[in-house]
Amino acid sequence: MSIEKVADLLLEQAIKLNATDIHIIPRQDDYLTQFRLYGRLTPHRPLPVTIGERLVSHFKFMASLDIGEKRKPQSGSFQLSIPHHNTSLRISTLPTANSRESLVIRILSDKKTFSVDQISLFPNSAKKLMSLLMHSHGLLLFTGPTGSGKSTTMYTLVEKCANKDIRNVITLEDPVEIKNEHFLQVQVNEKAGITYSTGLKAILRHDPDIIIVGEIRDHETAEIAVRAALTGHLVLSTLHTRDAKGAIYRLLEFGIKLNEIEQTIIGITAQRLVTLICPFCGDQCSKYCPHYHEKRRAAVYELLYGKSLQHVLNEASGENVPYQYFTLKESLRKGIALGYISKKEYDRWVFETEEANLERAGYVFK
């Protein structure tokens, strides 16, 4: 079998199982392929060293990467045409100690579109998010760890908003991950002179109603997002924080002044993806279950807006006033009480949270 057929078969199997990532990991005597299914890594099959090396080189060639360079990390992307839909593949390589490369493929399928009602475990959260998008100007942040569905939530909400209210949506991304015909998408390309700064200036002259800044990573992108919101536009962006109020402190770390945050921010949401309990198999759904390929993940949200947002801003300014709002932990507890998710999801999230707190306190896990 040719290496092209091996690659196509691997991709077809991953897409059929609704995998979000493919890992090709070098070991001493072989390569191990793994799929990330519903947030968890699942071993797929081992490959001989010769096949594994050729497979990595094949994917690097498809993504227009340097096949001969194996000492430096590389990243790229390419499109895969499959009957009935197209799939974008994002490739990342990493050199390892055994002189061979590890490769990860992120699968971004155009087929994976959701309605507003589908993305949230609790419909009321989606309604509140939609109401925040009715603002004519301001900054709306979507936070959470990598793979928590921030971009999917943002694009789903904005797509409905653009179709329903006929609003001009322009995105500024690096890279463009999810292609959408309802938006005007701009790819950051510093070699061509399209930086976040120059791109935003051009976008502001293009009469946008909503501007999406792909991700706030540093002072420059944070300043650009705030500046665009101050000019009277609705700006949406993502940020990596553990909870919603952490976004305020993250912006302060990036050098944004508190009074600018108060003038622009209209809402912050933190989210996690949870695996729903299968009505037939329970916690562990078999891939042979007829419901295995159905939608089995949904998001739970922690929303900060209105009075709760103002309380967090007051806390950041030094005031110590007690307040309460519906947190992620309470959302997970509600999902368990209603029988939608298992206690394992809650325990996993609590463990990650406590581990992060201990690491900040100076403890090191080995």
C-alpha positions in Angstrom: 0.0 0.0 0.0 1.4 3.4 -1.0 2.0 6.1 1.7 -0.7 8.3 0.2 -3.3 5.6 0.8 -2.0 5.0 4.3 -2.4 8.8 5.0 -5.9 8.9 3.5 -7.0 5.9 5.4 -5.7 7.3 8.7 -7.5 10.6 8.0 -10.8 8.9 7.0 -10.8 6.8 10.2 -10.2 9.9 12.4 -12.9 11.9 10.7 -15.4 9.0 10.8 -14.8 8.7 14.6 -15.2 12.5 15.1 -11.6 12.8 16.3 -10.3 16.4 16.8 -6.6 15.5 16.7 -4.3 12.9 15.3 -1.0 12.2 17.1 1.9 10.4 15.4 4.5 9.7 18.2 7.9 8.2 17.6 9.0 5.4 20.0 12.1 3.3 20.2 10.9 0.5 17.9 7.9 2.0 16.1 5.5 4.9 15.8 2.2 5.1 17.8 -0.9 6.8 16.3 -3.5 8.2 18.7 -6.8 9.9 18.2 -8.3 12.5 20.6 -11.9 11.5 20.9 -14.2 13.6 23.1 -11.3 15.2 24.8 -9.4 12.0 25.6 -6.4 10.4 23.9 -7.2 6.9 22.5 -4.5 4.6 21.1 -5.2 3.7 17.5 -2.5 1.5 16.1 1.4 1.2 15.9 3.3 1.7 12.7 6.7 0.5 11.6 9.5 3.1 11.8 9.8 3.3 8.0 6.1 3.8 7.5 5.9 6.3 10.4 8.8 8.4 9.0 7.4 8.4 5.5 4.0 9.3 6.8 5.4 12.3 8.7 7.3 13.5 5.6 4.1 13.1 3.5 2.0 15.3 5.8 4.9 17.9 5.9 5.0 17.9 2.1 1.2 18.4 1.9 1.4 21.4 4.4 4.3 22.9 2.3 6.8 22.4 5.1 10.6 21.8 4.8 10.9 18.0 4.6 14.6 18.1 5.1 14.5 20.2 8.3 14.1 17.9 11.3 15.8 19.9 14.0 13.3 22.7 14.4 9.5 22.8 15.1 7.4 23.6 12.1 3.7 24.3 11.5 1.5 24.6 8.5 -1.9 23.7 7.1 -3.7 22.3 4.1 -7.2 21.5 2.8 -8.6 18.0 2.4 -11.6 17.4 0.1 -13.9 14.6 1.3 -17.3 13.8 -0.3 -20.0 16.2 1.0 -17.6 18.5 3.0 -14.1 20.0 3.2 -11.7 19.6 6.1 -8.9 21.9 7.1 -5.9 20.2 8.7 -3.4 22.1 10.8 0.0 20.4 11.1 2.6 20.8 13.8 5.9 19.0 14.1 8.3 18.7 17.1 11.8 17.2 17.1 12.4 14.6 19.8 15.4 13.1 21.7 15.6 10.0 19.4 16.2 12.2 16.3 12.7 11.6 14.9 9.8 14.0 14.7 6.5 13.9 16.5 3.5 15.2 14.5 0.1 16.4 15.5 -2.8 17.1 13.1 -5.7 19.3 14.3 -8.9 18.5 12.3 -11.1 21.4 11.6 -14.1 20.1 9.6 -16.5 22.5 7.8 -19.2 19.8 8.5 -19.0 20.5 12.3 -21.5 23.3 12.4 -23.9 23.7 15.3 -26.9 25.8 16.2 -27.0 28.1 19.2 -29.2 25.6 21.1 -26.7 22.8 20.5 -23.5 24.4 21.8 -24.7 24.9 25.4 -25.8 22.2 27.9 -28.2 24.8 29.4 -30.2 26.8 26.8 -30.4 29.8 29.2 -26.6 30.4 28.9 -26.9 30.5 25.1 -29.7 33.1 25.3 -27.7 35.3 27.6 -24.7 35.1 25.2 -26.9 36.1 22.3 -28.2 39.0 24.2 -24.7 40.3 24.8 -24.1 40.3 21.0 -27.0 42.7 20.6 -24.7 45.5 21.9 -23.6 47.9 19.2 -20.1 48.4 20.7 -17.8 47.0 23.4 -15.5 44.0 24.1 -16.8 40.5 24.6 -14.2 37.9 25.7 -14.4 34.1 25.5 -12.0 32.4 27.8 -10.9 28.8 28.7 -8.1 26.3 28.0 -7.1 25.0 24.6 -9.8 22.7 23.2 -12.6 24.1 25.3 -14.6 25.2 22.3 -14.1 29.0 22.6 -13.8 29.6 18.8 -16.8 27.3 18.0 -19.0 29.1 20.5 -17.9 32.5 19.2 -18.4 31.6 15.5 -21.8 29.9 16.1 -23.1 33.0 17.9 -21.8 35.5 15.4 -23.0 33.5 12.4 -26.6 33.6 13.8 -26.3 37.2 14.6 -24.9 38.0 11.1 -27.8 36.1 9.4 -30.6 37.3 11.6 -29.6 41.0 11.9 -27.6 41.3 8.7 -24.5 42.7 10.3 -21.1 43.0 8.6 -18.6 40.7 10.4 -14.8 40.9 9.7 -12.3 38.7 11.4 -8.5 39.2 11.9 -6.9 35.9 12.6 -3.5 34.1 12.8 -4.2 31.6 11.3 -7.8 31.4 10.0 -8.9 28.2 11.6 -12.6 27.9 10.7 -13.6 29.2 7.3 -17.1 30.7 7.1 -18.8 32.2 4.1 -20.9 34.5 6.3 -17.8 36.5 7.4 -15.0 38.5 5.7 -11.9 36.8 7.1 -8.5 38.4 7.0 -5.3 36.3 7.6 -2.4 38.0 9.4 0.6 37.8 7.2 3.6 39.8 8.5 5.7 39.0 5.4 3.1 40.7 3.3 2.8 43.6 5.7 -0.5 42.5 7.2 0.0 42.7 10.9 -2.6 43.0 13.6 -2.1 46.8 13.7 -2.2 47.4 9.9 -5.0 44.8 9.5 -7.2 46.6 12.1 -6.7 50.0 10.5 -7.8 48.6 7.2 -10.8 46.8 8.8 -12.0 49.9 10.5 -12.3 51.6 7.0 -14.4 48.6 5.8 -17.5 49.6 7.8 -17.7 46.6 10.1 -20.4 46.0 12.7 -18.6 43.2 14.5 -14.8 42.6 14.6 -13.4 39.3 15.6 -9.7 39.3 16.8 -8.7 35.6 16.8 -6.8 35.5 20.1 -5.4 38.0 22.5 -1.8 36.8 23.0 0.2 39.8 24.0 0.2 43.6 24.7 -0.2 44.4 21.0 -3.3 42.3 20.3 -4.8 43.4 23.7 -4.3 47.0 22.9 -5.7 46.5 19.4 -8.9 44.8 20.7 -9.5 47.6 23.3 -8.8 50.3 20.8 -11.3 48.9 18.3 -13.9 48.6 21.0 -13.3 52.3 22.0 -14.0 53.3 18.4 -17.6 52.2 18.6 -17.5 48.6 17.3 -18.4 45.3 18.9 -15.2 43.3 19.3 -15.0 39.6 20.1 -11.9 37.7 21.0 -10.6 34.7 22.9 -8.2 34.5 25.9 -6.5 31.7 27.8 -7.6 32.0 31.5 -8.9 29.5 34.0 -12.1 31.4 34.9 -14.0 34.4 33.7 -12.7 37.0 36.2 -9.1 35.9 35.4 -9.5 37.7 32.0 -9.6 41.1 33.8 -6.2 40.4 35.5 -4.8 39.0 32.3 -5.6 42.3 30.5 -4.0 44.2 33.3 -0.9 42.0 32.9 -0.8 43.0 29.2 -0.6 46.6 30.2 -4.2 47.7 29.6 -5.4 50.3 32.0 -8.3 49.5 34.3 -10.4 52.5 33.2 -10.0 51.4 29.5 -11.2 47.9 30.6 -14.2 49.4 32.4 -15.2 51.5 29.4 -15.0 48.6 26.9 -15.8 45.3 28.5 -19.4 44.2 28.3 -19.1 40.5 29.2 -16.7 37.6 29.8 -17.5 33.9 29.5 -15.4 31.0 30.7 -16.3 27.6 29.3 -15.5 23.9 29.5 -16.6 21.0 27.2 -18.2 18.1 29.0 -19.0 14.6 27.7 -22.7 13.7 28.0 -23.7 10.4 29.4 -24.9 7.9 26.8 -28.5 6.8 27.5 -27.5 3.2 26.6 -23.9 2.8 27.7 -23.6 5.2 30.6 -20.2 6.8 31.3 -18.2 4.6 28.9 -19.8 4.7 25.5 -18.6 1.9 23.1 -17.6 2.9 19.6 -19.9 0.2 18.4 -22.9 1.9 20.1 -25.3 3.3 17.4 -25.3 6.6 19.3 -21.5 6.9 19.4 -21.3 9.2 16.4 -24.0 11.5 17.6 -23.3 14.8 19.4 -22.0 13.8 22.8 -20.3 17.0 24.0 -21.7 20.3 25.1 -20.3 23.4 26.8 -21.0 24.7 30.3 -20.5 28.4 30.9 -19.5 30.9 33.6 -20.9 34.3 32.6 -19.8 37.7 33.9 -21.9 40.7 32.9 -23.9 43.4 34.5 -23.6 43.7 38.3 -21.3 40.6 38.7 -18.9 42.1 36.1 -18.9 45.4 38.0 -18.1 43.6 41.2 -15.1 42.0 39.6 -13.9 45.3 38.3 -14.3 46.8 41.7 -12.3 43.9 43.2 -9.5 44.6 40.6 -9.4 48.2 41.7 -8.8 47.2 45.3 -12.3 47.0 46.8 -13.1 44.0 48.9 -16.9 43.6 48.6 -18.4 40.0 48.8 -20.4 39.0 45.8 -21.7 35.8 44.2 -22.3 34.6 40.6 -23.0 31.3 38.9 -19.6 29.6 38.5 -18.3 26.7 36.4 -18.3 24.5 39.4 -22.0 25.1 40.0 -22.8 24.6 36.3 -21.1 21.2 36.5 -23.0 20.3 39.7 -26.3 21.2 38.0 -25.4 18.9 35.1 -24.7 16.0 37.4 -27.9 16.6 39.4 -29.9 16.5 36.1 -28.2 13.4 34.9 -26.5 14.9 31.8 -22.9 14.4 32.9 -21.0 12.0 35.2 -19.3 12.8 38.4 -16.0 11.9 36.7 -16.3 15.1 34.6 -16.7 17.2 37.8 -13.8 15.4 39.6 -11.5 15.9 36.6 -12.2 19.6 36.5 -11.8 20.0 40.2 -8.5 18.2 40.1 -7.2 20.4 37.3 -8.3 23.5 39.3 -6.7 22.4 42.5 -3.5 21.4 40.7 -3.3 24.8 39.1 -3.8 26.5 42.5 -1.0 24.4 44.1 1.4 25.2 41.2 0.8 28.9 41.7 1.5 28.4 45.4 4.9 26.9 44.6 4.3 23.2 44.6 5.9 21.1 41.8 4.3 17.9 40.5 6.6 15.1 39.4 
